Amino acid sequence: MKALHSLKKRIEPFPRVRLAHLPTPLEPMDGLSRRLERFNLFIKRDDQTGLAFGGNKARKLEFIMADVLEQGADCVITWAGVQSNWCRQTAAAAARLGIKPVLILFKKPAFRTEYDGNLLLDYIFNATIEVIEAEADKKTMELADVAGIIEEAAGKERRLGNTPYIAPIGGSLVEGSMDKPWGAIGYVHAFVEIFEQMSSRGVQIGAVVHAAGSGATQAGLLVGAKILSPETRIVGINVSEDNETMTRYVRSIADRTFELLDLDMRTGEEDIVVFEDYLREGYGVFIQEVADAIALVAESEGVLLDPVYTGKAMMGLLDLLQKGYFKEGESIVFLHSGGTPALFPYREDIITHLDRTRAATE
Ligand SMILES: Cc1ncc(COP(=O)(O)O)c(C=O)c1O
C-alpha cells in the first residue's frame, strides 16, 4: 500500500535510539467481547514495551532520547506528579544511555510519597529526585511556577558542569529543549503497527480508544490514522484535562507533527474526539468504577490495567459501549498504555472497594 510505504519512509530518517520492544502484541479480547456480545474488542499491548515495566513513554523516549544525545546533553530534567510513569521510564532510558536523570515531582496533599510504585522505581534508578508540594486544585501542567522551578534545576546542573536537556512533561508539548514533537512521532509509528496488525487479520479499525494525559499519544495516533485510515476514530478518554484544554494540546502537537513529516495536512475540529466525563474529581483521584473496570478486565482477560490512566480509559470505553456510541459489530482497539506500577500505591482503595462489591455478590 502506497500511503503506508510513504509514511514509513518519512519516519525512517528521524534519529532514534532503540529502547522499546516493538512491535508490541495486538490481541483479541475474547473474554471481554463475549461478555459484551455485540463488539469485537482488541487490545494493543503497549504495557509490554519493556523499559522498566513498559508503557507508552518508551515509544516517545526512543525519539526524545535521540534528541538528547544529538544536543550533546548529559543530563535530562523533567517533571510530573509523584507517581509519574513518564518520569519512571525517562529515568530508565537515561540510566540505559548513561545520562543523569533529574525528576521534579509535584505532590498534591492527597498523594503519598513513600517509596512505592513508580517512585520506588525512580529511586532504584538513582534519579535525582526533588519533591515539591503543589496546590490541591491545580493541575501539574498548569502550575504557574513550574517554568521557574525547572529553570532553577537546570541552573543547578549547569553549575555542576552538566549539560541539561529539559524534556516537557509527558514528552508531549513542544517546549523546553524539545523543539519538535518527538513524542508524537513515536505514536504515529504505533498507529503504523496497529494498522499493519489489524490489516493482517483482515479487520478494519473502527476506533482506537486510549487514555489522554498530556496529548502526544492522541496526536500521534490521529496523524497516523488521518494518513492511513481516515475512517478510524481516535477516542481519547481525558484523565487530567477538560475537553477544551486537551483539544488544544492535541491539535497543537498534531499540526506540528504533520509539519515535521513534511505533509501539507492539518487537524480539523471533527478529528479530535475527547471525553472529559470520566475525569470526575480529577487526575489520579481514585474512583470506584475504575476499580470495577480493572477487576473486569483482570477476570475476563488476565490483563492488568492501572487506576490512573488505563483503568479510567476502560471505564470510559465500557460506558460508551453501553450508551451505544459505537456501531454494533465495530472493531475497537483499546490501547493499553501501561501505568501498572501505580496499582500498588492505590492498594487500599482498590481492596476496600473490591472486598465490598465481591461480598455483596456472593
Ligand atoms: C500509562 C499512561 N497512559 C496514558 C498516558 C497519556 O499519554 P499522553 O501523555 O501522551 O496523553 C500516560 C501519560 O501521561 C501514561 O502514563
The ligand as an SDF file (V2000), in Angstrom:
LIG
                    3D

 16 16  0  0  0  0  0  0  0  0999 V2000
    0.0300    4.8480   31.4980 C   0  0  0  0  0  0  0  0  0  0  0  0
   -0.2390    6.0830   30.7040 C   0  0  0  0  0  0  0  0  0  0  0  0
   -1.2110    6.0580   29.7980 N   0  0  0  0  0  0  0  0  0  0  0  0
   -1.5210    7.1400   29.0710 C   0  0  0  0  0  0  0  0  0  0  0  0
   -0.8480    8.3270   29.2320 C   0  0  0  0  0  0  0  0  0  0  0  0
   -1.2630    9.5010   28.4190 C   0  0  0  0  0  0  0  0  0  0  0  0
   -0.3870    9.7420   27.3560 O   0  0  0  0  0  0  0  0  0  0  0  0
   -0.1790   11.2260   26.8470 P   0  0  0  0  0  0  0  0  0  0  0  0
    0.5320   11.9490   27.9310 O   0  0  0  0  0  0  0  0  0  0  0  0
    0.6010   11.0890   25.6150 O   0  0  0  0  0  0  0  0  0  0  0  0
   -1.5330   11.8030   26.6160 O   0  0  0  0  0  0  0  0  0  0  0  0
    0.2040    8.3970   30.1790 C   0  0  0  0  0  0  0  0  0  0  0  0
    0.9770    9.6290   30.4500 C   0  0  0  0  0  0  0  0  0  0  0  0
    0.5490   10.7350   30.5000 O   0  0  0  0  0  0  0  0  0  0  0  0
    0.5070    7.2510   30.9360 C   0  0  0  0  0  0  0  0  0  0  0  0
    1.4820    7.2630   31.8590 O   0  0  0  0  0  0  0  0  0  0  0  0
  1  2  1  0
  2  3  1  0
  2 15  2  0
  3  4  2  0
  4  5  1  0
  5  6  1  0
  5 12  2  0
  6  7  1  0
  7  8  1  0
  8  9  2  0
  8 10  1  0
  8 11  1  0
 12 13  1  0
 12 15  1  0
 13 14  2  0
 15 16  1  0
M  END
$$$$
